Amino acid sequence: MATHINITAGTFAANYGITLATGAEAESATSTKTVAINELIDSATADVINAAPIHHAEKRTQVDGDGPASLAISAASIATPSTLTVISADLSEAPNARCRFSIQAHGDLSFTDSAGTPADVGAEPTISDLVITSVEYSIAESVKRTATLENKVLVGTAGTPSARATCTKRIAFSVNGRGDLPAGVALGTGNVEFAGGDTGLTLVGTLREFERRADWNGWGVDGTNYPSAA
């Protein structure tokens, strides 16, 4: 969605699969797509040597705001799995406050991986930097990368640690920004760029787009880099 302030009313129902009750005012609207990642772990090293998204993605939307909401949701057979269907409606009240609603919809999508190749962009940050250096998106608000190893402990007969090792390195990442979703950012292989992202295999598993009243729209991605994968 293009850069804008407030929530785009004209395509609201189409984007989120939710129709607001009469008199309701949306405060925020979020669309989140996720795809599970299938990992192949080497039998000799326990490194992830290959990873790929499965062929089934999920789309979840959530709209929160002020005013009434219908709780009349019904179980049904969905003719087209990708159709966004309301699965949760919450209505709350409190003294000296307007009633509030939160509505969620869900759709199941067929997914084909783009199999992209990310570029190595930006630079690793230093203590002197007061800007984001590890990505080159025009309006990035935050970048976080977390390197992890799995801790394996063998407990002996006496219940005390007998042997220990670490293995299976992964680097989880999260990039968030405002305005337009940058070109090339999407679910799947290689669809995000950050410093060191071209090493091994980088996969985006979660893509978010959101709108808020009296605020700019935004986007975010979460995923994993597998340094030993190809």
Kinemage of the C-alpha trace (Angstrom):
@kinemage 1
@onewidth
@group {chain A} dominant
@subgroup {mainchain}
@vectorlist {calphas} color= white
{ca met a 1} P 0.000 0.000 0.000
{ca ala a 2} L 1.286 3.500 -0.856
{ca thr a 3} L 2.483 5.965 1.791
{ca his a 4} L -0.467 7.651 3.485
{ca ile a 5} L -1.790 8.903 6.795
{ca asn a 6} L -4.992 7.524 8.364
{ca ile a 7} L -6.830 4.364 7.241
{ca thr a 8} L -7.903 3.920 3.610
{ca ala a 9} L -11.668 3.553 3.867
{ca gly a 10} L -12.376 2.798 0.206
{ca thr a 11} L -10.689 -0.632 0.166
{ca phe a 12} L -11.130 -1.450 3.837
{ca ala a 13} L -13.364 -4.525 3.489
{ca ala a 14} L -11.308 -5.901 0.575
{ca asn a 15} L -7.968 -5.456 2.374
{ca tyr a 16} L -9.030 -6.865 5.736
{ca gly a 17} L -12.137 -8.993 5.090
{ca ile a 18} L -13.968 -7.130 7.864
{ca thr a 19} L -17.064 -4.939 7.615
{ca leu a 20} L -17.468 -2.500 10.487
{ca ala a 21} L -20.764 -2.047 12.310
{ca thr a 22} L -22.694 1.185 11.877
{ca gly a 23} L -21.105 3.919 13.978
{ca ala a 24} L -17.815 2.070 14.549
{ca glu a 25} L -14.511 3.879 13.951
{ca ala a 26} L -11.358 1.895 13.217
{ca glu a 27} L -8.248 2.931 15.144
{ca ser a 28} L -5.768 0.447 13.627
{ca ala a 29} L -5.798 -2.203 10.921
{ca thr a 30} L -3.079 -4.824 10.402
{ca ser a 31} L -2.540 -7.491 7.759
{ca thr a 32} L -0.024 -10.254 8.550
{ca lys a 33} L 1.092 -13.001 6.175
{ca thr a 34} L 3.114 -15.957 7.479
{ca val a 35} L 4.648 -19.035 5.907
{ca ala a 36} L 6.281 -21.921 7.765
{ca ile a 37} L 9.885 -22.833 6.945
{ca asn a 38} L 11.008 -26.425 6.409
{ca glu a 39} L 14.589 -26.901 7.649
{ca leu a 40} L 17.048 -29.632 6.613
{ca ile a 41} L 19.637 -30.351 9.339
{ca asp a 42} L 22.944 -32.041 8.510
{ca ser a 43} L 23.399 -35.384 10.285
{ca ala a 44} L 27.121 -34.835 10.924
{ca thr a 45} L 27.235 -31.170 12.000
{ca ala a 46} L 23.637 -30.368 13.077
{ca asp a 47} L 23.865 -27.218 10.933
{ca val a 48} L 20.844 -26.178 8.889
{ca ile a 49} L 22.120 -26.897 5.366
{ca asn a 50} L 18.921 -26.074 3.483
{ca ala a 51} L 15.640 -24.342 4.213
{ca ala a 52} L 12.569 -23.531 2.159
{ca pro a 53} L 9.073 -22.153 2.751
{ca ile a 54} L 6.200 -24.622 2.497
{ca his a 55} L 3.422 -24.171 -0.082
{ca his a 56} L 0.807 -22.944 2.402
{ca ala a 57} L 0.755 -19.380 3.752
{ca glu a 58} L -1.684 -17.835 6.196
{ca lys a 59} L -3.102 -14.315 6.134
{ca arg a 60} L -4.463 -12.834 9.348
{ca thr a 61} L -6.015 -9.413 9.697
{ca gln a 62} L -6.990 -7.488 12.798
{ca val a 63} L -8.972 -4.273 13.159
{ca asp a 64} L -9.300 -2.454 16.503
{ca gly a 65} L -11.298 0.637 17.277
{ca asp a 66} L -14.136 2.434 19.029
{ca gly a 67} L -17.803 1.566 18.779
{ca pro a 68} L -20.004 -1.493 18.423
{ca ala a 69} L -19.204 -4.814 16.751
{ca ser a 70} L -21.375 -7.752 15.785
{ca leu a 71} L -20.712 -10.966 17.700
{ca ala a 72} L -22.818 -12.932 15.208
{ca ile a 73} L -20.056 -15.103 13.742
{ca ser a 74} L -20.930 -18.573 12.416
{ca ala a 75} L -19.155 -21.808 11.557
{ca ala a 76} L -19.222 -22.587 7.823
{ca ser a 77} L -17.516 -24.394 4.954
{ca ile a 78} L -15.362 -21.872 3.071
{ca ala a 79} L -15.622 -22.436 -0.685
{ca thr a 80} L -12.355 -20.629 -1.464
{ca pro a 81} L -9.670 -21.188 1.219
{ca ser a 82} L -8.065 -17.781 0.597
{ca thr a 83} L -11.278 -15.882 1.419
{ca leu a 84} L -10.755 -13.718 4.481
{ca thr a 85} L -13.319 -14.845 7.055
{ca val a 86} L -13.996 -13.373 10.495
{ca ile a 87} L -12.955 -15.874 13.181
{ca ser a 88} L -12.971 -13.651 16.279
{ca ala a 89} L -14.949 -10.610 17.439
{ca asp a 90} L -14.368 -8.941 20.801
{ca leu a 91} L -16.514 -6.179 22.306
{ca ser a 92} L -15.598 -4.495 25.600
{ca glu a 93} L -17.147 -1.787 27.781
{ca ala a 94} L -15.987 0.273 30.762
{ca pro a 95} L -17.316 3.230 32.777
{ca asn a 96} L -16.539 6.656 31.306
{ca ala a 97} L -15.247 5.100 28.089
{ca arg a 98} L -16.658 4.297 24.687
{ca cys a 99} L -17.185 0.645 23.826
{ca arg a 100} L -14.205 -0.936 22.043
{ca phe a 101} L -13.961 -3.681 19.443
{ca ser a 102} L -11.281 -6.016 18.117
{ca ile a 103} L -12.053 -8.199 15.094
{ca gln a 104} L -9.837 -10.826 13.453
{ca ala a 105} L -10.150 -12.531 10.066
{ca his a 106} L -8.200 -15.424 8.538
{ca gly a 107} L -7.448 -16.790 5.072
{ca asp a 108} L -5.311 -19.711 3.816
{ca leu a 109} L -3.227 -19.056 0.705
{ca ser a 110} L -1.299 -21.134 -1.811
{ca phe a 111} L 2.339 -20.012 -1.746
{ca thr a 112} L 5.041 -20.134 -4.401
{ca asp a 113} L 8.533 -19.113 -3.317
{ca ser a 114} L 10.192 -16.342 -5.315
{ca ala a 115} L 13.634 -17.860 -4.605
{ca gly a 116} L 15.263 -14.412 -4.588
{ca thr a 117} L 18.882 -13.631 -3.773
{ca pro a 118} L 19.481 -10.741 -1.345
{ca ala a 119} L 22.322 -8.277 -1.779
{ca asp a 120} L 24.803 -7.444 0.961
{ca val a 121} L 23.851 -3.848 1.787
{ca gly a 122} L 24.752 -1.260 4.389
{ca ala a 123} L 27.328 -1.796 7.113
{ca glu a 124} L 27.587 -3.183 10.620
{ca pro a 125} L 26.804 -0.438 13.170
{ca thr a 126} L 29.394 1.054 15.485
{ca ile a 127} L 29.006 2.932 18.774
{ca ser a 128} L 29.554 6.192 16.868
{ca asp a 129} L 26.501 5.697 14.649
{ca leu a 130} L 23.264 7.496 15.491
{ca val a 131} L 21.493 6.144 12.405
{ca ile a 132} L 20.522 2.714 11.096
{ca thr a 133} L 23.416 1.423 8.995
{ca ser a 134} L 22.587 -2.260 8.405
{ca val a 135} L 19.730 -1.646 5.929
{ca glu a 136} L 19.208 0.901 3.157
{ca tyr a 137} L 15.411 1.201 3.122
{ca ser a 138} L 14.266 4.820 2.916
{ca ile a 139} L 12.201 4.860 6.144
{ca ala a 140} L 13.416 2.095 8.451
{ca glu a 141} L 12.379 2.529 12.096
{ca ser a 142} L 14.166 -0.431 13.651
{ca val a 143} L 16.404 -3.376 12.811
{ca lys a 144} L 17.149 -6.269 15.159
{ca arg a 145} L 19.301 -9.345 14.542
{ca thr a 146} L 19.789 -12.140 17.070
{ca ala a 147} L 22.339 -14.946 16.656
{ca thr a 148} L 21.460 -18.116 18.575
{ca leu a 149} L 22.822 -21.605 19.151
{ca glu a 150} L 20.910 -24.558 20.558
{ca asn a 151} L 22.241 -25.744 23.905
{ca lys a 152} L 22.453 -29.557 24.229
{ca val a 153} L 23.075 -31.146 27.618
{ca leu a 154} L 23.478 -34.856 28.355
{ca val a 155} L 22.335 -35.603 31.895
{ca gly a 156} L 24.055 -38.500 33.639
{ca thr a 157} L 22.616 -41.198 35.885
{ca ala a 158} L 23.105 -39.043 38.952
{ca gly a 159} L 21.069 -36.227 37.385
{ca thr a 160} L 24.086 -33.989 36.868
{ca pro a 161} L 25.390 -32.685 33.514
{ca ser a 162} L 27.700 -35.257 31.917
{ca ala a 163} L 28.373 -33.642 28.536
{ca arg a 164} L 27.415 -30.446 26.763
{ca ala a 165} L 27.570 -28.956 23.271
{ca thr a 166} L 26.109 -26.096 21.255
{ca cys a 167} L 24.960 -26.400 17.641
{ca thr a 168} L 22.579 -25.267 14.879
{ca lys a 169} L 23.306 -21.554 14.477
{ca arg a 170} L 20.480 -19.321 13.312
{ca ile a 171} L 20.247 -15.530 12.992
{ca ala a 172} L 16.719 -14.229 13.547
{ca phe a 173} L 15.973 -10.778 12.134
{ca ser a 174} L 13.237 -8.164 12.341
{ca val a 175} L 13.034 -5.031 10.173
{ca asn a 176} L 10.309 -2.399 10.605
{ca gly a 177} L 9.586 0.755 8.625
{ca arg a 178} L 6.976 3.303 7.636
{ca gly a 179} L 5.288 4.290 4.391
{ca asp a 180} L 5.435 2.165 1.263
{ca leu a 181} L 6.383 -1.491 1.507
{ca pro a 182} L 9.825 -1.384 -0.163
{ca ala a 183} L 10.167 -3.005 -3.568
{ca gly a 184} L 11.354 -6.594 -3.278
{ca val a 185} L 10.245 -7.082 0.339
{ca ala a 186} L 7.979 -10.145 0.503
{ca leu a 187} L 7.545 -13.594 2.023
{ca gly a 188} L 10.015 -16.259 0.996
{ca thr a 189} L 13.665 -16.679 0.091
{ca gly a 190} L 15.910 -13.637 -0.182
{ca asn a 191} L 13.167 -11.021 -0.029
{ca val a 192} L 14.858 -8.654 2.427
{ca glu a 193} L 18.292 -7.015 2.438
{ca phe a 194} L 20.587 -6.242 5.364
{ca ala a 195} L 24.299 -6.315 6.115
{ca gly a 196} L 25.452 -9.933 5.903
{ca gly a 197} L 22.103 -11.116 4.563
{ca asp a 198} L 23.719 -12.616 1.467
{ca thr a 199} L 25.644 -15.169 3.568
{ca gly a 200} L 24.020 -18.594 3.655
{ca leu a 201} L 20.250 -18.505 3.150
{ca thr a 202} L 17.867 -15.743 4.233
{ca leu a 203} L 14.122 -16.377 4.471
{ca val a 204} L 11.248 -14.054 5.371
{ca gly a 205} L 8.566 -15.936 7.307
{ca thr a 206} L 6.330 -13.044 8.390
{ca leu a 207} L 5.236 -9.902 6.525
{ca arg a 208} L 3.126 -7.177 8.183
{ca glu a 209} L 1.418 -4.090 6.786
{ca phe a 210} L -0.595 -1.746 8.980
{ca glu a 211} L -2.578 1.485 9.018
{ca arg a 212} L -3.618 3.765 11.904
{ca arg a 213} L -5.834 6.794 12.173
{ca ala a 214} L -3.874 10.041 12.563
{ca asp a 215} L -0.640 8.214 11.797
{ca trp a 216} L 1.424 6.955 8.860
{ca asn a 217} L 1.070 3.442 7.517
{ca gly a 218} L 3.919 0.995 7.963
{ca trp a 219} L 5.394 -2.434 7.377
{ca gly a 220} L 7.588 -5.063 8.981
{ca val a 221} L 9.255 -8.401 8.258
{ca asp a 222} L 10.566 -11.184 10.487
{ca gly a 223} L 12.637 -14.145 9.403
{ca thr a 224} L 15.779 -16.216 9.773
{ca asn a 225} L 19.218 -16.291 8.211
{ca tyr a 226} L 20.878 -19.726 8.084
{ca pro a 227} L 24.661 -19.111 7.773
{ca ser a 228} L 25.499 -22.720 6.815
{ca ala a 229} L 22.649 -23.251 4.337
{ca ala a 230} L 22.745 -23.018 0.573
